[in-house]
Amino acid sequence: MTSQSRLAWLMNDVAGRRLMALILAVIIILPVLNLWVPKDSFFHVSSYTIGLLGKYLCYALLALAVDLIWGYCGILSLGHGAFFALGGYAMGMYMMRQIGDRGVYGNPLLPDFMVFLNWQELPWYWYGFDNFFFAMVMVALAPGILAFVFGWLAFRSRVTGVYLSIITQAMTYALMLAFFRNDMGFGGNNGLTDFKDLLGFSLQKDTTKVALFVCSGVALILGYLLCRYVVSSKLGRVLVSIRDAESRTRFIGYRVEHYKLFVFVLSAMLAGVAGALYVPQVGIINPGEFSPINSIEIIIWVAVGGRGFLYGAIIGAVLVNYGKTFFTGAFPEIWLFMLGGLFVVSTLFLPQGVVGIVQQWKDKRAEKKALQAGASGEVAS
Amino acid sequence: MIKQYWGVLLVLFSCLLSGLYASPAWAEDAEAGASLESLLSELTSSSFNKKAKAVEAIAALDDERVLPVLEAMLAGDLFYRKSDDKIVFTASAESGYQITDALTAEDLGAVGKREVKKISTNNRLRKQLRTQIAGYKLLSKKAEIRLAAADDLIKTPSPEFLEVLQGAIKKEKDNSVLKALKVARAVILLQSDNEVDRIQAVKDMDGFANKHTMAMLTALVQQNEDGSYVESSELVREEATSVLKGLKAMETWYKFVEDLFFGFSLGSVLLLAAVGLAITFGVMGVINMAHGEMIMLGAYTTYVIQLIMPNQIGASLIVAVPAAFLVSGLMGVIIERTVIRHLYGRPLETLLATFGISLILQQLVRSVFSPLNRSVITPDWMSGSWELNGFLSLTYNRLYIIIFALMVLFGLMLLLKKSFFGLQMRAVTQNRSMASSMGIRTGWVDAMTFGLGSGIAGIAGVALSQLTNVGPNLGQSYIIDSFLVVVFGGVGNLWGTFVAAMGLGIANKFVEPMAGAVLAKILILVFIILFIQRRPRGLFAIKGRFVEG
């Protein structure tokens, strides 16, 4: 009994459980189909597909992070791409250091772009990134610290709603400009690229790609469980009440800014992890990831999937990105029309996204059933 | 032609009057004209001595037509027609020359190469001509010609003009021209062997803003490689050092003024971009992410107007302003009626929907025009610069943009504060239901207000098309700045928008030299982010009950 109530947060979430099971199945079955099924077989899954799906899984984790703050706390961050990119840069820095003397210039200490810029020594903020565990800590810590400082300043002075959205956008814009500068020591315009291996495994190998894909899936599942746990806890209830009536929550006696800050930092860290998994799979990280439009695109994934369901964000991210891959390939002209149309349609007609539609349809059916049951019951009596 | 008749009439009239008055001015003019004619005919002579004498006599005449003749002769464009020895200006045309009468400026049509003969010059004559022209210019009746002549002499000092200059200085009454003439003389005298002359020259240079003289003075106080000074006399060096100090202070001051001007012009650009947003966001509370695309539409309207009227580029800009207002305004009304109307009170959803619209508009422009930048031509009256002195010149396009931005701002303020529509608009924003029950059609007012804000953005696009590239991404680059300006200034307050735009523009220009353009921008962004933390509702926040609404 006690174990059941302790796990109630998981038991009550039927749709989420099903989705997690699906993801689990995908990350078990697809690698098998990719690695052990012969290439000419109908059931073979190409490495391209694996890479693509791995990317979608990272995006899904990012969308999850955004849904956690937007769907449950009402914080519309237009700068979450910045946290994603910071995590990606931390991972990229580790992999840059891993290149060692195999770079074009063969310098064992300095990455190629620094040699190119005539730098003599490694900047202090690059120290430690040759260590995998330090780099992994930074993947979460760098976005976390930025989110903490930014959130602490913003929430303490009660910057809310649209104003917060605009300054988060300004934040990612400023970071983009900063990372574009060569002087920053992050590779400037070109960013970090030419990665060779990760923990000694070559990034070119199919097995490494599959491993990264599986890691992304596992990270997504863990991230989902964490988010679900948070929103189902008492803290989650407070978050929802902040979303719906911030002043009232404050007057009841909750320190609203503390709750917001906690969830904002958590979300930023999740985004950072997503970025770190994303970079080795695409092989490059550049300042373009900071551009405000990327951050806004994340919002649309969540909006299309359905805000405030968590699993909706995952569905939305995969759906929209699949659409993007398909349309930019088939009709590149149309994609921006489609994306723009999605923004308009989803806000006008789908306030709860795809998940909301399914929910509505289910509710209606249940209502009908109840009516029918009621009617037959009356006849019987 | 008409001028000619007037001339004849005047001569007749003056003959008539000459009996009544002792020395009528017109008669003198007629006489001078006659003598210019006779002197010109002497130029056809083949003897260079005769020509030299004629040139000297011509230069002594007080006549507007002298200068063109001398300059054409120096340039080798002065010819005479073999048939009647008429002196003409020539410009090369297809197989021959296009000729103009040197006396009457009458167009005599095209002639073959053999019909005219060049009035030849030799080295001595050309040198004489140069001196005569300089002298003539220096003694010209028009102050600006004298000033231009002095400036020329400062740029290319030639000792042979010293006497002419001395004469001009004695006669000069206009103070600013006198100063320029003295500096022109000083530039020559600086090479003199006489120490007193050099000291006087340095003194004359004091307080005259010119980069050439400054460079000369700087060179004067420098040391040679062996440690000796370029200028041997210590007195001259001392004088030069003190004069240079004054000039440097002047240069710093004008640099400051120039920075201020650049800051204002940047601020004006921000103001233009943001002022429409101050209406849609500030007054209506609608987050219009497609605002940048309204600016873009305005810029493309300018481009299209120029395509339609390629021969009147100067006027096209004037036509483009109302056209851009209509195009962007209409688009704004359509967006308001179809999308935003359904989203009032849900600012975050509005933000997303309008962002979607901005993507659609961008792609639309990309599909219709091309993803590449289009070039919009700058009309003549906007190019060039206004040179105030040697240290300060203000470019016209920036000057006009400042004026234009202020006009737009004040026009908008008048509309909001003084017109009936403005009254309705303010009523609806302050208390929608009350305004509605007073009989104001709130829906209509919403649409018009949004159209107004978008239209103003379109006008901004016309101005921006003169400064930046017109491309599909034009709007995107201004949207974040615009929002920051509006938020920084305080929502719903046009004065706040003005102060914020100018403040940010000037701050940007003054931080730029210290930190570089990109870093300056980043610093400003960080500053605004921090500022919003301190004062979440901007510089000039509205106070009162409806703030939270």
Interface residues (C-beta under 8 A of the other chain):
Chain A: L76 F150 L153 A154 R156 S157 R158 V159 T160 G161 V162 Y163 S165 I166 I167 Q169 A170 M171 Y173 A174 L177 A178 F180 R181 P292 I293 I296 I299 I300 A303 E333 L336 F337 L339 G340 G341 L342 F343 V344 S346 T347 L348 P351
Chain B: I287 V339 H342 L343 P347 L348 E349 T350 L351 L352 A353 F355 G356 I357 S358 L359 I360 L361 Q362 Q363 L364 R366 S367 Q476 I480 F483 L484 V487 V518 L519 K521 I522 L525 V526 I528 I529 L530 I532 Q533 R534 P536
